[in-house]
Amino acid sequence: MRRNVRYLQLAGVQLAAIAVTILVCVFTESGQYADQAAMVATTASGNPVLRAAQHVSANYIIVVAAVTMLVGITAALVRRRFAEAAAASVIFVGSSVVTQVLKHEVIARPDLASGWGAYGNSLPSGHATIAIAAACAALFAAPNRIKFVLAPVLVTWAAVAGMGVIAAGWHRPSDVVTASLVVGFWYTIAALIVTAARHRHGQAAAVLTRPQRRLRGLAPVLVMGGAITAVALSAFYASGSGRTLVTAVLTVVTIIATVLGALAVSGGMPSARSRRASVASAV
């Protein structure tokens, strides 16, 4: 029960950060102006890293996300890790659906900052959502022994995809930050569903290994860290500042914290092996 409350609290933190980001970046003049200025500056930059990220985002996001999800879920199903496969599906589908509903049905962006042309709503970013969601879902589906091997690759991929859609001029930084928060919300919900399902089926509480206990302790720090950096970006915009480097750092840190949060949440949950071992010891 206490774990369920913890996951609900983390989900609430993500929702609060989403609300603050939308309020400042979409519905204030200073937020709109700083956000648009940061995107324009990033798009105009000749930085080779940003140009490479733009190329990757423009050509590979959908393909890589699809392959990552297919391989991750198939591998979980082959190992009969049905709960992990279901959690990965919840993360990806939930994040994608909520992103599209928010962008097209809920948020109506007012034209507050003059001089930038059309101001159609683009928050949250659908491309960033599927890239970050696929990375987080893959960590949920992966066996514990290879999560740490996959994590650096998936963190790098998600950060490159997020910055790439900004460099391409498709999305503003707040679009990517909100997408990351949406994914964070959904993996806490996925963890809540898996934990509740196991409890409902009467599975004994598993004895966690030391690495699992450490990851469980890190999960709230990472999830809240991503929310804090998102709120920091909003505060930065609200103050009238819009330096591209600071915006880029806060955006990337939010993505990194989100993906590492998925590693901590999924790695801090008892594995099928540890659950079997605790049941055997109870008998």
Solvent accessible surface area in square Angstrom, and as a share of the most:
residue,aa,sasa,rsa
1,M,168,0.75
2,R,209,0.76
3,R,65,0.24
4,N,25,0.13
5,V,69,0.40
6,R,79,0.29
7,Y,13,0.05
8,L,97,0.48
9,Q,113,0.50
10,L,7,0.03
11,A,4,0.03
12,G,33,0.32
13,V,44,0.25
14,Q,3,0.01
15,L,89,0.44
16,A,57,0.44
17,A,2,0.02
18,I,15,0.08
19,A,60,0.46
20,V,53,0.31
21,T,0,0.00
22,I,24,0.12
23,L,113,0.56
24,V,20,0.12
25,C,0,0.00
26,V,0,0.00
27,F,87,0.36
28,T,47,0.27
29,E,111,0.50
30,S,42,0.27
31,G,0,0.00
32,Q,0,0.00
33,Y,119,0.45
34,A,5,0.04
35,D,0,0.00
36,Q,15,0.07
37,A,27,0.21
38,A,0,0.00
39,M,23,0.10
40,V,61,0.35
41,A,43,0.33
42,T,4,0.02
43,T,54,0.32
44,A,85,0.66
45,S,34,0.22
46,G,66,0.63
47,N,69,0.35
48,P,104,0.65
49,V,109,0.63
50,L,30,0.15
51,R,72,0.26
52,A,56,0.44
53,A,5,0.04
54,Q,56,0.25
55,H,103,0.46
56,V,40,0.23
57,S,3,0.02
58,A,50,0.39
59,N,80,0.41
60,Y,100,0.38
61,I,2,0.01
62,I,111,0.57
63,V,89,0.51
64,V,50,0.29
65,A,2,0.01
66,A,58,0.45
67,V,82,0.47
68,T,27,0.15
69,M,19,0.08
70,L,123,0.61
71,V,92,0.53
72,G,14,0.13
73,I,41,0.21
74,T,64,0.37
75,A,42,0.32
76,A,0,0.00
77,L,83,0.41
78,V,115,0.66
79,R,74,0.27
80,R,177,0.65
81,R,35,0.13
82,F,110,0.46
83,A,33,0.26
84,E,19,0.09
85,A,6,0.04
86,A,54,0.42
87,A,3,0.03
88,A,1,0.00
89,S,38,0.24
90,V,41,0.24
91,I,0,0.00
92,F,44,0.18
93,V,87,0.50
94,G,10,0.10
95,S,0,0.00
96,S,25,0.16
97,V,83,0.48
98,V,46,0.27
99,T,0,0.00
100,Q,76,0.34
101,V,67,0.39
102,L,31,0.15
103,K,28,0.12
104,H,123,0.55
105,E,134,0.60
106,V,95,0.55
107,I,14,0.07
108,A,81,0.63
109,R,25,0.09
110,P,43,0.27
111,D,105,0.54
112,L,71,0.35
113,A,2,0.01
114,S,101,0.65
115,G,82,0.79
116,W,71,0.25
117,G,55,0.53
118,A,95,0.73
119,Y,16,0.06
120,G,53,0.51
121,N,35,0.18
122,S,20,0.13
123,L,0,0.00
124,P,0,0.00
125,S,0,0.00
126,G,10,0.09
127,H,62,0.28
128,A,0,0.00
129,T,0,0.00
130,I,33,0.17
131,A,0,0.00
132,I,0,0.00
133,A,0,0.00
134,A,0,0.00
135,A,1,0.01
136,C,0,0.00
137,A,1,0.01
138,A,10,0.07
139,L,0,0.00
140,F,6,0.03
141,A,1,0.01
142,A,9,0.07
143,P,12,0.08
144,N,43,0.22
145,R,178,0.65
146,I,69,0.35
147,K,6,0.02
148,F,112,0.47
149,V,107,0.61
150,L,57,0.28
151,A,5,0.04
152,P,80,0.51
153,V,100,0.58
154,L,16,0.08
155,V,19,0.11
156,T,81,0.47
157,W,33,0.11
158,A,0,0.00
159,A,15,0.12
160,V,43,0.25
161,A,0,0.00
162,G,0,0.00
163,M,18,0.08
164,G,0,0.00
165,V,0,0.00
166,I,2,0.01
167,A,0,0.00
168,A,21,0.16
169,G,30,0.29
170,W,104,0.36
171,H,13,0.06
172,R,15,0.06
173,P,3,0.02
174,S,0,0.00
175,D,0,0.00
176,V,0,0.00
177,V,0,0.00
178,T,0,0.00
179,A,0,0.00
180,S,0,0.00
181,L,1,0.00
182,V,2,0.01
183,V,0,0.00
184,G,0,0.00
185,F,37,0.15
186,W,50,0.18
187,Y,0,0.00
188,T,0,0.00
189,I,32,0.16
190,A,1,0.01
191,A,0,0.00
192,L,30,0.15
193,I,87,0.44
194,V,10,0.06
195,T,20,0.12
196,A,29,0.22
197,A,28,0.22
198,R,26,0.09
199,H,136,0.61
200,R,173,0.63
201,H,139,0.62
202,G,64,0.62
203,Q,80,0.36
204,A,40,0.31
205,A,81,0.63
206,A,11,0.09
207,V,115,0.66
208,L,18,0.09
209,T,70,0.41
210,R,148,0.54
211,P,76,0.47
212,Q,12,0.05
213,R,127,0.46
214,R,158,0.58
215,L,17,0.08
216,R,47,0.17
217,G,49,0.47
218,L,88,0.44
219,A,6,0.05
220,P,33,0.21
221,V,96,0.55
222,L,39,0.19
223,V,1,0.01
224,M,86,0.38
225,G,25,0.24
226,G,2,0.02
227,A,4,0.03
228,I,110,0.56
229,T,22,0.13
230,A,0,0.00
231,V,58,0.34
232,A,40,0.31
233,L,0,0.00
234,S,1,0.01
235,A,60,0.47
236,F,38,0.16
237,Y,0,0.00
238,A,58,0.45
239,S,84,0.54
240,G,58,0.56
241,S,40,0.26
242,G,27,0.26
243,R,181,0.66
244,T,47,0.27
245,L,136,0.67
246,V,57,0.32
247,T,3,0.02
248,A,24,0.18
249,V,75,0.43
250,L,29,0.14
251,T,0,0.00
252,V,38,0.22
253,V,59,0.34
254,T,0,0.00
255,I,0,0.00
256,I,56,0.29
257,A,10,0.08
258,T,4,0.02
259,V,0,0.00
260,L,53,0.26
261,G,0,0.00
262,A,0,0.00
263,L,13,0.06
264,A,1,0.00
265,V,4,0.02
266,S,8,0.05
267,G,2,0.01
268,G,2,0.02
269,M,15,0.07
270,P,13,0.08
271,S,17,0.11
272,A,14,0.11
273,R,173,0.63
274,S,16,0.10
275,R,33,0.12
276,R,156,0.57
277,A,60,0.47
278,S,10,0.06
279,V,67,0.38
280,A,68,0.53
281,S,92,0.59
282,A,82,0.64
283,V,156,0.90
